């Protein structure tokens, strides 16, 4: 690790950039959160759905979304679009991969999910509520259990596009009346939402929701002067630290809000780029949103002491980490499920809430 430079006062500028009002407000806001409590792992409240909410701080960084109620994440059940075929109104749905779950939740159809083949080694999408963790398993997304899928008696199977060819077993396990729809997992996140919604006869309803979100994101960005801020976005796994680029799901939402990314993070491809070695300069920005793989909340029942958290603690205790200005009371911990693994309206709204609550907090 590189030696930590001696610092006598907090810095409030990106290298080569001028101080902006947004940066000063961010620093004041986070400093206020820091003075409110010093524990790195505090007692976690539990919501009405039995899902633990976030702790107040993780590895010294304030946690956003503490007051969110995962049990209230899903919307009311949306009716079929006018003119949609009743045959699209699936009553029993199997999801192979996670990409469809957010949209089903937003449409209020979460109770129709009868089995999930989750990506191997990943935590449930707890931000959607307890149902996402309790859904019966049907193997993994990489190797669906055909018998479990068949036992679930689905009339619709939603398969993530990535590696879809390797998941034909799930489709084959359905009956002759089972529809199988491939869900796009790359490109604009709105295409994922529309694909799932069209599969259940609610495409028009989803497009209306997307339109409202787009308008709200733009209005919020204007109100908090988002364009004055350069936002850094990164994620720890058990053995890596990566930057989530503009084409990642969270990166797309940040663009809709109107924030800018630091120059080192303005790459178009790939959507995620690993940080190499001890050179953490690419993380520099006015504010850093940081997630830990599998760490959706601070309680042991909602992530606990994950390998990603342990790796993050090591890096965040290093001179290399403290040598970048953004780590001086301008780093926020965010929900890994919503920011890094989710893809849909519920996650997008949570990201918007987090940004609204942190940028220009006193504006």
HUMO-V606502 format. One record per residue. N is the residue number from 1. PHI is phi in degrees with one decimal (999 if undefined). Layout:
BEGIN
n->{N | N}
phi->{PHI | PHI}
END
This chain:
BEGIN
n->{1 | 2 | 3 | 4 | 5 | 6 | 7 | 8 | 9 | 10 | 11 | 12 | 13 | 14 | 15 | 16 | 17 | 18 | 19 | 20 | 21 | 22 | 23 | 24 | 25 | 26 | 27 | 28 | 29 | 30 | 31 | 32 | 33 | 34 | 35 | 36 | 37 | 38 | 39 | 40 | 41 | 42 | 43 | 44 | 45 | 46 | 47 | 48 | 49 | 50 | 51 | 52 | 53 | 54 | 55 | 56 | 57 | 58 | 59 | 60 | 61 | 62 | 63 | 64 | 65 | 66 | 67 | 68 | 69 | 70 | 71 | 72 | 73 | 74 | 75 | 76 | 77 | 78 | 79 | 80 | 81 | 82 | 83 | 84 | 85 | 86 | 87 | 88 | 89 | 90 | 91 | 92 | 93 | 94 | 95 | 96 | 97 | 98 | 99 | 100 | 101 | 102 | 103 | 104 | 105 | 106 | 107 | 108 | 109 | 110 | 111 | 112 | 113 | 114 | 115 | 116 | 117 | 118 | 119 | 120 | 121 | 122 | 123 | 124 | 125 | 126 | 127 | 128 | 129 | 130 | 131 | 132 | 133 | 134 | 135 | 136 | 137 | 138 | 139 | 140 | 141 | 142 | 143 | 144 | 145 | 146 | 147 | 148 | 149 | 150 | 151 | 152 | 153 | 154 | 155 | 156 | 157 | 158 | 159 | 160 | 161 | 162 | 163 | 164 | 165 | 166 | 167 | 168 | 169 | 170 | 171 | 172 | 173 | 174 | 175 | 176 | 177 | 178 | 179 | 180 | 181 | 182 | 183 | 184 | 185 | 186 | 187 | 188 | 189 | 190 | 191 | 192 | 193 | 194 | 195 | 196 | 197 | 198 | 199 | 200 | 201 | 202 | 203 | 204 | 205 | 206 | 207 | 208 | 209 | 210 | 211 | 212 | 213 | 214 | 215 | 216 | 217 | 218 | 219 | 220 | 221 | 222 | 223 | 224 | 225 | 226 | 227 | 228 | 229 | 230 | 231 | 232 | 233 | 234 | 235 | 236 | 237 | 238 | 239 | 240 | 241 | 242 | 243 | 244 | 245 | 246 | 247 | 248 | 249 | 250 | 251 | 252 | 253 | 254 | 255 | 256 | 257 | 258 | 259 | 260 | 261 | 262 | 263 | 264 | 265 | 266 | 267 | 268 | 269 | 270 | 271 | 272 | 273 | 274 | 275 | 276 | 277 | 278 | 279 | 280 | 281 | 282 | 283 | 284 | 285 | 286 | 287 | 288 | 289 | 290 | 291 | 292 | 293 | 294 | 295 | 296 | 297 | 298 | 299 | 300 | 301 | 302 | 303 | 304 | 305 | 306 | 307 | 308 | 309 | 310 | 311 | 312 | 313 | 314 | 315 | 316 | 317 | 318 | 319 | 320 | 321 | 322 | 323 | 324 | 325 | 326 | 327 | 328 | 329 | 330 | 331 | 332 | 333 | 334 | 335 | 336 | 337 | 338 | 339 | 340 | 341 | 342 | 343 | 344 | 345 | 346 | 347 | 348 | 349 | 350 | 351 | 352 | 353 | 354 | 355 | 356 | 357 | 358 | 359 | 360 | 361 | 362 | 363}
phi->{999 | -76.5 | -63.8 | -81.2 | -70.6 | -77.7 | -119.7 | -109.3 | -155.3 | -61.0 | -102.3 | -130.1 | -143.0 | -75.7 | -56.3 | 82.8 | -117.2 | -91.6 | -68.6 | -113.9 | -55.9 | -61.2 | -64.8 | -63.5 | -64.2 | -60.2 | -62.0 | -63.3 | -64.0 | -70.2 | -61.5 | -64.8 | -64.6 | -64.2 | -75.3 | -75.5 | -171.2 | -114.0 | -69.1 | -81.5 | -136.2 | -99.7 | -61.5 | -97.6 | -70.6 | -118.3 | -85.1 | -66.3 | -95.6 | 79.4 | -100.9 | -63.2 | -91.4 | -66.7 | -72.6 | -81.4 | -147.2 | -131.7 | 50.4 | 81.8 | -96.4 | -56.5 | -96.7 | -88.7 | 83.7 | -59.1 | -90.4 | -71.6 | -107.9 | -55.4 | -67.2 | -109.4 | -69.2 | -79.9 | -84.9 | -67.5 | -64.8 | -81.4 | -74.1 | -57.2 | -60.5 | -56.1 | 85.6 | -71.4 | -68.8 | -57.2 | -67.3 | -81.7 | -81.1 | -61.6 | -98.4 | -131.9 | -121.2 | -110.9 | -109.5 | -105.1 | 98.2 | -100.1 | -65.3 | -84.9 | -63.9 | -60.1 | -66.7 | -60.7 | -66.0 | -60.6 | -85.3 | 75.9 | -107.3 | -62.4 | -72.5 | -89.4 | -79.0 | -103.0 | -167.1 | -135.5 | -100.9 | -81.5 | -56.9 | -60.0 | 74.6 | -111.1 | -77.5 | -62.2 | -82.2 | -66.2 | -64.2 | -83.0 | 112.1 | -61.7 | -59.5 | -67.6 | -83.8 | -91.4 | -57.9 | -55.7 | -83.6 | -130.7 | 76.8 | -113.5 | -61.8 | -75.7 | -143.8 | -61.1 | -88.9 | -58.5 | -66.0 | -67.4 | -64.1 | -62.8 | -65.4 | -75.4 | 51.2 | -75.6 | -105.4 | -149.2 | -118.4 | -105.7 | -114.2 | -58.7 | -63.1 | -62.3 | 60.7 | -59.5 | -63.1 | -84.2 | -113.8 | -63.8 | -57.5 | -64.9 | -65.1 | -65.6 | -76.4 | -73.7 | -79.5 | -65.3 | -96.8 | -82.1 | -90.9 | -121.7 | -123.5 | -88.6 | -101.1 | -65.1 | -119.8 | -129.4 | 81.3 | -58.5 | -65.8 | -62.5 | -66.2 | -62.3 | -60.7 | -65.2 | -62.6 | -65.2 | -64.0 | -62.9 | -66.2 | -111.4 | 74.2 | -133.1 | -62.2 | -64.3 | -62.1 | -66.3 | -63.7 | -66.0 | -63.2 | -62.1 | -60.6 | -65.3 | -64.4 | -57.9 | -65.3 | -65.4 | -62.1 | -65.6 | -64.2 | -62.5 | -58.2 | -65.5 | -64.3 | -100.5 | 53.8 | -59.6 | -66.0 | -85.3 | -118.6 | -103.3 | -101.7 | -96.9 | -137.3 | -143.6 | -145.4 | -93.3 | -114.7 | -63.2 | -140.0 | -150.5 | -130.3 | -128.6 | -96.1 | -89.1 | -79.6 | -60.6 | -88.7 | -68.6 | -58.0 | -62.9 | -62.2 | -64.8 | -65.0 | -60.2 | -64.1 | -65.3 | -73.9 | 105.0 | -74.9 | -102.9 | -106.0 | -59.7 | -52.4 | -70.9 | -113.7 | -98.5 | -89.1 | -91.0 | -152.9 | -74.8 | -74.1 | -130.3 | -128.0 | -69.7 | -84.6 | -94.2 | 60.6 | -94.6 | -83.8 | -100.4 | -58.8 | -66.1 | -81.9 | -59.7 | -174.9 | -75.2 | -150.8 | -120.9 | -98.3 | -130.2 | -125.1 | -120.3 | -51.9 | 80.0 | -101.1 | -92.3 | -141.9 | -89.1 | -75.2 | -59.7 | -84.0 | -134.9 | 126.1 | 60.0 | -84.9 | -76.1 | -55.6 | -64.6 | -65.3 | -63.5 | -63.7 | -61.3 | -60.7 | -62.1 | -68.2 | -73.2 | -97.2 | -95.5 | -64.6 | -60.2 | -69.6 | -72.8 | -80.7 | -99.3 | -64.8 | -65.0 | -80.7 | -84.4 | 60.2 | -132.8 | -114.2 | -117.7 | -89.5 | -123.4 | -68.2 | -64.8 | -62.8 | -72.6 | -83.5 | -116.4 | -119.3 | -80.4 | -164.8 | 162.5 | -67.0 | -63.4 | -64.2 | -60.8 | -64.5 | -67.8 | -61.8 | -59.6 | -61.2 | -63.9 | -67.0 | -59.7 | -79.8 | -118.4 | -78.7 | 50.2 | -59.0 | -104.8 | -83.1}
END
